[in-house]
Amino acid sequence: MRALLLSILHPPGFYLTPRLFIPTTLWSQGGAKLEKLPQKTSVLLTLGAALEELQRHSDERERERRGGWAQEGADSEEHWQRALVNWERVCEGVRESTRGKGGFAGIQQPGQGKTGGGGIGWGRLGKQWDKVTGGKNLDSPAAYVQSLTKVFQAAPVIENHLRALLTPNAPSSSGPLPQYDHLSPSQRAALDRRLRISSEFFATAVVPFVVRDLGLLMEKYLKKGEKWLME
């Protein structure tokens, strides 16, 4: 995901593999027909808002930890665990929306669905729905790439917590890693499983459809290049 993000943000582009270079202009080209853009953009906006909420709780937890784990720190740790549960519910909602033939049935807005809450644990996220989607053209390729960028930029919150469990003294480009020295081995193992499930979610539910779309964009880009050469 980091390589995909760099190919979007940093001209002239970035190598996804040693032999595959993706130019930044590929993502902004017109004329490529990507399927189900509104549904995909909706999913990505949902994930982006959920990841931002997760990062907020992570930051709050670290501020309280550095303050000495007062009573507020204990509350913050509890809120962090609850935030992870809510994040997992959002992930499950995305999985449900992408199952079946063709996938991407779309994410229900707050208040929809049989449960009255969309069935994916909206919580505070539900209150942000109008903010993240209001006035946006979800059928726009530009909106799709912007929402994809937002998810890729926010996703390291999962990676940083995983690294904190596995290699607590490892350097991080985004600042000091979270600390879990106070957890028991069983608590650390449970948290490790939870974070790995989140990591696998990106690998199985997000990256595959992005790579498929990238393939379509590359095909269109190559056809344009052939036309330019012919002219």
Residue pairs with C-beta under 8 A, 6 or more apart in sequence:
1 152
1 155
1 202
1 206
1 207
2 152
3 14
3 15
3 16
4 16
4 22
4 148
4 152
4 207
4 210
4 214
5 149
5 152
5 153
6 14
7 13
7 14
7 16
7 22
7 23
7 24
7 26
7 27
8 24
8 27
8 145
8 148
8 149
8 152
9 24
9 149
10 24
11 24
11 25
12 23
12 24
12 25
13 21
13 22
13 23
13 24
13 25
13 26
14 21
14 22
15 21
15 22
16 22
22 214
22 218
23 221
26 217
26 218
26 221
27 145
27 217
28 142
28 145
29 217
29 220
29 221
29 224
30 141
31 220
31 224
32 141
32 216
32 217
32 220
33 216
34 40
34 141
34 144
34 213
34 216
34 217
35 102
36 102
36 103
36 104
37 138
37 139
37 140
37 141
37 143
37 144
38 106
38 138
38 139
39 97
39 104
39 105
39 106
39 107
40 104
40 144
40 209
40 213
41 136
41 138
41 139
41 140
41 143
41 144
41 147
42 106
42 107
42 133
42 138
43 94
43 97
43 98
43 104
43 106
43 107
44 144
44 147
44 148
44 150
44 151
45 132
45 133
45 136
45 138
45 147
45 150
46 90
46 93
46 94
46 107
46 125
46 132
47 90
47 94
47 151
47 206
48 132
48 147
48 150
48 151
48 154
49 125
49 128
49 129
49 132
50 86
50 87
50 90
50 125
51 87
51 151
51 154
51 155
51 157
52 154
53 83
53 86
53 87
53 124
53 125
53 128
54 83
54 84
54 87
54 154
54 157
54 158
55 154
55 157
57 76
57 79
57 80
57 83
58 80
58 83
58 157
58 160
58 161
58 178
60 76
60 79
60 80
61 73
61 76
61 77
61 79
61 80
61 178
62 176
62 178
62 179
63 76
64 70
64 72
64 73
64 75
64 76
64 77
65 73
65 76
65 178
65 179
67 73
69 182
84 194
84 195
84 198
85 121
86 121
86 123
86 125
87 198
88 121
88 194
88 197
88 198
89 120
89 121
90 120
90 121
90 122
90 125
91 197
91 198
91 201
91 205
92 120
93 107
93 108
93 118
93 119
93 120
93 121
94 107
94 120
94 201
94 205
94 206
95 201
95 205
96 105
96 119
96 120
97 103
97 104
97 105
97 106
97 107
98 104
98 105
98 205
98 209
103 209
104 209
107 118
107 120
108 118
108 119
108 120
109 118
109 129
110 117
110 118
110 122
110 126
110 127
110 129
111 117
111 118
111 126
112 118
113 119
117 126
118 126
122 129
136 143
137 143
148 210
151 206
155 202
156 174
158 195
158 198
158 199
158 202
159 199
160 172
160 174
160 177
160 178
161 178
161 191
161 195
162 192
162 195
162 196
162 199
163 170
163 172
163 177
164 177
164 178
164 179
164 180
165 180
165 188
165 191
165 192
165 195
166 192
168 177
168 179
168 180
168 181
170 177
180 188
180 191
183 191
